Amino acid sequence: MKCQRDVALLLDLAAEPGVDWARLADIGTFVAALANVGLVSFAVFQLVLLRRQVRLASDQTAATKATVEVARDSAAVARSAVLEAARIRVDEHAPRVIALMEDPAWPPLVDSTRSAMPNAGDLRLLNHRSLAASRDATPATPFVFDGQREWFMWFKMRGVLINEGSGTARVRLDGEAQFVEGSSELLPTSGSTMPPPPAVGTPDRNEYLLRPGQSAVFEWGYGHTLGEWADAFENPSPPNPRGACFLTVTVMDYFEHGVIDHIFIEMAGRPIRPIPGALGQWGVPEDRSQAELGIVVYPLQRTYRSEGWNGLEPPWAEVYKPWSDKNQPS
């Protein structure tokens, strides 16, 4: 309004005779400057309002994001609770098979006719003919490298499986292992001989039935060549799998939404060492404790069928990964 009055005043002055045009020009410049200042002030005011609106919008966005995250966390907690409740219901009716291992038999066995663990079509390691071809390794008979480096040294081990759950289990021993008739000091009835559990299905499935409260004795064989055992002695770091033996026991139930359990067992040691003063000769130590034998049953790993199958790595995979990475073929 003020700018309009100033413009009107200028027009009135211009209409008068003898007007001073220089003075009018100065007044016009001043009025234009005032108009520009007004426009700038209005623009600054609009920017301040816009900035405030942007800040409010940002705060609202942050609040919305926080609300979404809280909702997501609540949904995750709810899903976890539902999943845990479902697992508890399944566990109530599932088998719970545990493995107990005896001390590895000493001395180990040596078979000069083998150079590796048996493949699918080979004679099984625990077959009576394989046992007949193997002899006890003794400190009195050293091994000469390189001539005997490929001879096979293996351990025969025993353990028991006990079903402490409320459901019947189907058990599979993977690798060179089998159920046998026998007894064990690891069981309450150590003096009693237990028969092997009954087989389920066709022999190629290698599955056996273990009812609630029942136990079974099994034997397990595993080994390496003398050269591999020697390599594990000379190159222990990173952990060398050539000085270890591995077994996987798989346990299943009969429910569509039941469980699959995996029991992982590992035995490791240094059964041979170089003979001092004898170049290229290795032998088993006089004292069993020098072989540093140890056996471990890893905690059971349970998979629920209703949750799908994403694969499962044995616990020793991470232990021996540095060695595997280091010895990958180039």
C-alpha positions in Angstrom: 0.0 0.0 0.0 2.8 2.4 0.9 4.5 1.7 -2.5 1.2 2.5 -4.3 0.9 5.9 -2.4 4.5 6.7 -3.3 3.9 6.0 -7.0 0.7 8.2 -6.9 2.7 11.0 -5.2 5.2 10.8 -8.0 2.6 11.1 -10.7 1.0 14.1 -9.0 4.4 15.8 -8.8 5.1 15.0 -12.4 1.9 16.8 -13.4 2.8 20.0 -11.7 4.5 22.7 -13.9 8.2 23.4 -13.2 8.8 20.1 -11.6 12.3 19.1 -10.7 12.9 15.9 -12.7 16.2 15.1 -11.0 14.5 15.2 -7.6 11.7 13.0 -9.0 14.3 10.5 -10.3 15.9 10.3 -6.9 12.5 9.7 -5.3 11.8 7.0 -7.9 15.0 5.2 -7.2 14.3 5.3 -3.4 10.8 3.9 -3.9 12.2 1.1 -6.2 14.8 0.3 -3.5 12.0 0.1 -0.9 10.0 -2.2 -3.1 13.0 -4.5 -3.6 13.6 -4.6 0.1 10.0 -5.5 0.6 10.3 -8.3 -2.0 13.5 -9.6 -0.4 12.0 -9.6 3.0 9.0 -11.4 1.8 11.2 -14.0 0.1 13.2 -14.5 3.2 10.0 -15.0 5.2 8.9 -17.6 2.7 12.2 -19.4 3.0 12.0 -19.5 6.7 8.5 -21.0 6.5 9.6 -23.5 3.9 12.6 -24.5 6.1 10.3 -25.0 9.0 8.0 -27.1 7.0 10.9 -29.2 5.7 12.2 -29.7 9.3 8.7 -30.7 10.4 8.4 -33.2 7.5 11.8 -34.6 8.3 10.8 -35.1 12.0 7.6 -36.8 10.8 9.6 -39.1 8.5 11.9 -40.0 11.3 9.0 -40.7 13.6 7.3 -42.8 11.0 10.5 -44.7 10.4 10.9 -45.4 14.1 7.3 -46.6 14.3 8.0 -48.9 11.4 11.1 -50.3 13.0 9.3 -50.8 16.3 6.5 -52.6 14.4 9.1 -54.7 12.6 10.8 -55.6 15.8 7.5 -56.5 17.4 6.6 -58.8 14.5 10.1 -60.4 14.7 9.6 -61.0 18.4 6.1 -62.5 17.8 7.4 -64.8 15.0 10.3 -65.9 17.3 7.8 -66.7 20.1 5.5 -68.6 17.7 8.6 -70.5 16.3 9.9 -71.3 19.8 6.4 -72.6 20.9 6.3 -74.8 17.8 9.7 -76.2 18.5 8.8 -77.0 22.1 5.7 -78.9 20.9 7.9 -80.9 18.4 10.6 -81.5 21.0 8.1 -83.1 23.4 7.5 -86.0 21.0 10.9 -86.2 19.3 13.7 -88.6 20.0 16.8 -87.4 21.8 19.7 -89.6 20.9 23.1 -88.9 22.6 26.5 -90.5 21.8 29.1 -91.6 24.2 32.6 -92.7 23.1 35.1 -95.0 24.7 38.8 -94.3 24.6 40.2 -95.1 21.2 41.8 -98.6 21.0 45.6 -98.7 21.2 47.8 -99.5 19.3 46.4 -98.5 15.9 46.1 -101.0 13.0 48.3 -100.9 9.9 47.1 -102.3 6.5 49.8 -102.5 3.8 47.1 -103.4 1.2 45.2 -100.1 1.5 46.2 -96.6 0.7 43.0 -94.7 1.5 39.6 -94.9 3.2 37.4 -97.3 1.2 35.2 -96.0 -1.6 31.7 -97.2 -2.4 32.7 -100.5 -4.1 35.7 -101.3 -1.9 36.0 -103.8 1.0 34.6 -102.1 4.1 37.1 -101.1 6.7 35.4 -103.2 9.5 34.9 -106.3 7.3 36.5 -109.4 8.8 38.8 -109.7 5.8 40.0 -106.1 6.3 40.7 -106.9 10.0 42.6 -110.0 9.0 44.8 -107.9 6.6 45.6 -105.4 9.4 48.2 -105.8 12.1 48.9 -103.9 15.3 51.5 -101.2 15.0 54.2 -101.6 17.6 57.2 -99.6 18.6 59.4 -102.6 17.8 58.6 -102.3 14.1 59.4 -98.9 12.6 58.1 -97.6 9.3 60.5 -96.7 6.6 59.8 -93.7 4.3 59.4 -93.4 1.4 58.8 -97.0 0.8 56.0 -97.4 3.4 54.6 -93.9 3.2 51.3 -95.1 1.5 50.5 -97.8 4.0 47.2 -97.3 5.8 47.1 -96.7 9.6 43.6 -96.7 11.1 41.9 -96.8 14.5 39.0 -99.0 15.6 36.8 -97.2 18.0 33.6 -98.0 20.0 30.7 -95.9 21.3 27.1 -96.1 22.4 23.9 -94.4 21.3 21.2 -93.8 23.9 17.7 -92.6 23.1 16.7 -90.4 26.0 13.7 -88.8 24.3 10.0 -89.8 24.1 9.9 -90.7 20.4 11.2 -93.6 18.3 14.4 -92.7 16.3 15.7 -93.8 12.9 19.4 -93.8 13.2 22.0 -93.8 10.4 25.7 -94.2 10.9 27.5 -92.5 8.0 31.0 -93.6 7.0 32.8 -96.7 8.2 30.6 -97.5 11.2 28.3 -100.3 12.2 26.1 -101.5 15.1 27.4 -104.6 16.8 26.3 -106.9 19.6 28.2 -106.1 22.7 28.4 -104.3 26.0 30.0 -101.1 27.2 31.1 -99.7 30.5 29.4 -96.4 29.4 26.0 -98.0 30.1 24.4 -98.7 33.4 24.1 -102.4 32.5 27.8 -102.6 31.5 27.9 -106.4 32.0 25.0 -107.1 29.8 25.4 -107.9 26.1 23.0 -105.9 23.9 21.9 -107.0 20.4 22.3 -104.5 17.5 19.1 -102.5 16.8 16.8 -103.8 14.1 17.3 -102.5 10.6 14.6 -100.3 9.0 13.8 -100.6 5.3 16.2 -101.9 2.7 19.9 -102.5 3.5 21.1 -99.7 1.3 19.4 -97.1 3.5 21.5 -98.2 6.5 18.9 -97.1 9.0 18.2 -98.7 12.3 15.4 -98.4 14.9 16.1 -97.0 18.4 13.1 -96.9 20.7 12.8 -94.6 23.7 15.1 -95.8 26.5 17.0 -98.2 24.3 20.8 -98.2 23.8 23.0 -99.6 21.1 26.8 -100.3 20.8 28.6 -99.3 17.5 32.1 -99.6 16.1 33.8 -97.0 14.0 36.9 -97.2 11.8 38.9 -94.3 10.3 42.5 -93.7 9.3 45.0 -92.1 7.0 48.2 -93.1 5.2 51.4 -93.1 7.2 52.5 -90.1 5.1 49.4 -88.1 6.1 49.8 -88.9 9.8 53.4 -87.8 9.5 52.4 -84.6 7.7 50.0 -83.8 10.6 52.8 -84.3 13.0 55.2 -82.1 11.1 52.7 -79.4 10.2 50.2 -79.0 13.0 49.4 -75.4 12.4 47.0 -74.4 11.1 45.0 -77.4 12.4 45.7 -80.3 10.0 42.8 -82.6 9.2 45.3 -85.4 8.2 45.6 -86.0 11.9 41.9 -86.4 12.6 39.1 -88.8 12.1 35.4 -87.9 11.5 32.0 -89.5 12.0 28.5 -88.2 11.5 25.4 -89.9 13.1 22.0 -88.8 11.6 18.9 -89.2 13.7 15.3 -88.8 12.3 11.8 -89.2 13.6 8.6 -90.2 11.8 6.7 -86.9 11.9 6.0 -84.7 8.8 7.0 -81.7 10.9 9.5 -83.5 13.0 13.3 -83.2 13.5 16.5 -84.3 12.0 19.5 -84.4 14.4 23.2 -84.6 13.5 25.8 -85.9 16.0 29.3 -85.0 14.9 32.3 -87.0 16.4 36.0 -86.3 15.9 39.1 -88.1 17.1 42.5 -86.6 16.7 46.1 -87.6 17.6 49.7 -88.1 16.7 50.1 -91.8 16.5 53.5 -91.8 14.8 56.6 -89.7 15.2 60.1 -89.7 13.8 62.6 -92.1 15.4 65.6 -90.1 16.7 68.8 -90.8 14.9 67.1 -92.9 12.2 66.8 -91.0 9.0 63.4 -91.6 7.3 62.0 -93.9 10.0 58.8 -93.4 11.9 57.1 -95.4 14.7 54.4 -95.4 17.2 55.5 -94.1 20.6 56.4 -96.4 23.5 54.0 -94.5 25.8 50.4 -94.2 24.7 50.1 -90.7 26.2 52.7 -89.4 23.7 50.2 -90.2 20.9 48.1 -87.3 22.3 44.8 -89.0 21.4 41.6 -87.1 22.0 38.0 -87.7 21.1 35.1 -85.2 21.2 31.3 -85.5 20.6 30.1 -82.0 19.5 26.8 -80.7 20.8 23.9 -82.1 18.8 22.6 -79.9 16.0 18.9 -80.1 15.5 17.0 -79.1 12.3 13.2 -78.8 12.2 11.5 -80.0 9.0 8.9 -77.2 9.2 11.6 -74.6 9.0 13.1 -76.0 5.8 16.6 -77.2 5.0 19.4 -74.7 4.5 22.3 -77.1 4.6 24.5 -78.0 7.5 28.3 -77.8 7.9 30.0 -80.0 10.5 31.6 -78.0 13.3 35.1 -79.1 12.3 34.7 -77.3 8.9 35.6 -74.0 10.5 38.5 -75.5 12.5 40.2 -76.8 9.4 39.2 -74.1 7.0 42.6 -72.2 7.2 44.4 -75.5 6.3 42.0 -76.1 3.4 42.4 -72.6 2.1 46.1 -72.9 2.3 46.3 -76.3 0.5 43.7 -75.6 -2.2 45.1 -76.6 -5.6 46.2 -73.6 -7.7 
